[in-house]
Amino acid sequence: SYQEDYFATLDPATPEETARYGLLSVVADGMGGMAHGDAAAQIAVKTFVAAYREKAVEEPVKDALMRSARAANR
Protein backbone atom coordinates (compact mmCIF):
# COMPACT_ATOMS: atom_id res chain seq x y z
CA SER A 1 0.00 0.00 0.00
CA TYR A 2 3.03 2.28 0.39
CA GLN A 3 5.80 2.70 -2.19
CA GLU A 4 9.25 2.66 -0.59
CA ASP A 5 11.36 2.16 -3.73
CA TYR A 6 13.20 5.12 -5.23
CA PHE A 7 14.76 5.73 -8.62
CA ALA A 8 16.60 8.42 -10.57
CA THR A 9 18.08 8.88 -14.00
CA LEU A 10 21.03 10.85 -15.26
CA ASP A 11 20.14 12.00 -18.77
CA PRO A 12 22.98 14.15 -20.11
CA ALA A 13 21.97 17.33 -21.91
CA THR A 14 24.89 17.59 -24.34
CA PRO A 15 26.88 15.19 -26.53
CA GLU A 16 29.93 15.88 -24.35
CA GLU A 17 28.06 14.84 -21.21
CA THR A 18 26.75 11.74 -22.96
CA ALA A 19 30.32 10.78 -23.92
CA ARG A 20 31.45 11.31 -20.32
CA TYR A 21 28.56 9.77 -18.37
CA GLY A 22 26.47 7.72 -20.76
CA LEU A 23 22.87 7.21 -19.64
CA LEU A 24 22.33 6.14 -16.04
CA SER A 25 19.30 4.74 -14.24
CA VAL A 26 19.44 3.76 -10.58
CA VAL A 27 16.78 1.92 -8.54
CA ALA A 28 16.85 1.12 -4.83
CA ASP A 29 14.46 -1.27 -3.14
CA GLY A 30 12.95 0.49 -0.13
CA MET A 31 13.14 -2.51 2.25
CA GLY A 32 9.42 -2.67 2.91
CA GLY A 33 8.51 -3.13 6.52
CA MET A 34 11.74 -1.62 7.81
CA ALA A 35 11.62 1.70 9.64
CA HIS A 36 12.45 4.51 7.23
CA GLY A 37 13.04 2.12 4.33
CA ASP A 38 11.79 4.78 1.94
CA ALA A 39 14.30 7.31 3.26
CA ALA A 40 17.13 4.79 3.01
CA ALA A 41 16.29 4.09 -0.64
CA GLN A 42 16.13 7.80 -1.46
CA ILE A 43 19.46 8.54 0.25
CA ALA A 44 21.16 5.60 -1.48
CA VAL A 45 20.01 6.68 -4.95
CA LYS A 46 20.81 10.36 -4.44
CA THR A 47 24.25 9.52 -3.05
CA PHE A 48 24.97 7.15 -5.95
CA VAL A 49 24.02 9.75 -8.58
CA ALA A 50 25.99 12.51 -6.85
CA ALA A 51 29.09 10.31 -6.69
CA TYR A 52 28.70 9.27 -10.33
CA ARG A 53 28.49 12.94 -11.40
CA GLU A 54 32.09 13.29 -10.13
CA LYS A 55 33.26 10.93 -12.88
CA ALA A 56 36.37 12.23 -14.61
CA VAL A 57 36.50 11.97 -18.39
CA GLU A 58 39.33 9.42 -18.22
CA GLU A 59 37.70 7.30 -15.47
CA PRO A 60 36.28 4.06 -16.89
CA VAL A 61 32.52 3.71 -16.46
CA LYS A 62 32.88 0.45 -14.53
CA ASP A 63 35.19 2.16 -12.03
CA ALA A 64 32.81 5.10 -11.62
CA LEU A 65 29.91 2.70 -11.03
CA MET A 66 31.85 0.77 -8.37
CA ARG A 67 32.98 3.99 -6.65
CA SER A 68 29.40 5.27 -6.67
CA ALA A 69 28.05 1.99 -5.26
CA ARG A 70 30.59 2.13 -2.43
CA ALA A 71 29.58 5.73 -1.67
CA ALA A 72 25.90 4.80 -1.58
CA ASN A 73 26.63 1.79 0.62
CA ARG A 74 28.43 3.98 3.15
One Martini backbone bead per residue (centre of mass of N, CA, C, O) as a GRO file, in nm:
protein
   74
    1SER     BB    1   0.051   0.067  -0.008
    2TYR     BB    2   0.365   0.153   0.001
    3GLN     BB    3   0.619   0.335  -0.150
    4GLU     BB    4   0.987   0.270  -0.114
    5ASP     BB    5   1.096   0.316  -0.369
    6TYR     BB    6   1.379   0.440  -0.575
    7PHE     BB    7   1.455   0.677  -0.846
    8ALA     BB    8   1.699   0.758  -1.113
    9THR     BB    9   1.830   0.986  -1.363
   10LEU     BB   10   2.092   1.033  -1.614
   11ASP     BB   11   2.044   1.293  -1.862
   12PRO     BB   12   2.220   1.419  -2.081
   13ALA     BB   13   2.238   1.737  -2.263
   14THR     BB   14   2.509   1.657  -2.406
   15PRO     BB   15   2.746   1.503  -2.592
   16GLU     BB   16   2.968   1.529  -2.376
   17GLU     BB   17   2.807   1.400  -2.142
   18THR     BB   18   2.751   1.133  -2.281
   19ALA     BB   19   3.051   1.052  -2.312
   20ARG     BB   20   3.108   1.059  -2.001
   21TYR     BB   21   2.830   0.907  -1.872
   22GLY     BB   22   2.592   0.846  -2.019
   23LEU     BB   23   2.332   0.637  -1.915
   24LEU     BB   24   2.139   0.660  -1.605
   25SER     BB   25   2.002   0.408  -1.381
   26VAL     BB   26   1.842   0.405  -1.052
   27VAL     BB   27   1.760   0.146  -0.804
   28ALA     BB   28   1.580   0.120  -0.487
   29ASP     BB   29   1.498  -0.080  -0.236
   30GLY     BB   30   1.285   0.002   0.050
   31MET     BB   31   1.245  -0.211   0.268
   32GLY     BB   32   0.989  -0.333   0.355
   33GLY     BB   33   0.905  -0.278   0.703
   34MET     BB   34   1.115  -0.078   0.750
   35ALA     BB   35   1.245   0.173   0.902
   36HIS     BB   36   1.290   0.408   0.666
   37GLY     BB   37   1.312   0.273   0.376
   38ASP     BB   38   1.256   0.519   0.193
   39ALA     BB   39   1.497   0.693   0.286
   40ALA     BB   40   1.721   0.494   0.215
   41ALA     BB   41   1.667   0.484  -0.089
   42GLN     BB   42   1.701   0.786  -0.147
   43ILE     BB   43   1.990   0.819  -0.042
   44ALA     BB   44   2.126   0.608  -0.220
   45VAL     BB   45   2.059   0.735  -0.495
   46LYS     BB   46   2.166   1.023  -0.450
   47THR     BB   47   2.457   0.934  -0.384
   48PHE     BB   48   2.519   0.785  -0.644
   49VAL     BB   49   2.475   1.021  -0.843
   50ALA     BB   50   2.674   1.221  -0.718
   51ALA     BB   51   2.924   1.041  -0.754
   52TYR     BB   52   2.899   1.001  -1.065
   53ARG     BB   53   2.931   1.312  -1.139
   54GLU     BB   54   3.257   1.285  -1.065
   55LYS     BB   55   3.337   1.187  -1.328
   56ALA     BB   56   3.596   1.140  -1.515
   57VAL     BB   57   3.679   1.115  -1.834
   58GLU     BB   58   3.908   0.878  -1.776
   59GLU     BB   59   3.703   0.719  -1.626
   60PRO     BB   60   3.577   0.433  -1.600
   61VAL     BB   61   3.263   0.327  -1.571
   62LYS     BB   62   3.307   0.085  -1.379
   63ASP     BB   63   3.453   0.258  -1.164
   64ALA     BB   64   3.226   0.464  -1.112
   65LEU     BB   65   3.016   0.257  -1.020
   66MET     BB   66   3.175   0.142  -0.779
   67ARG     BB   67   3.219   0.409  -0.628
   68SER     BB   68   2.914   0.474  -0.602
   69ALA     BB   69   2.832   0.221  -0.445
   70ARG     BB   70   3.012   0.273  -0.201
   71ALA     BB   71   2.886   0.544  -0.124
   72ALA     BB   72   2.596   0.438  -0.082
   73ASN     BB   73   2.671   0.224   0.135
   74ARG     BB   74   2.778   0.440   0.345
   0.00000   0.00000   0.00000
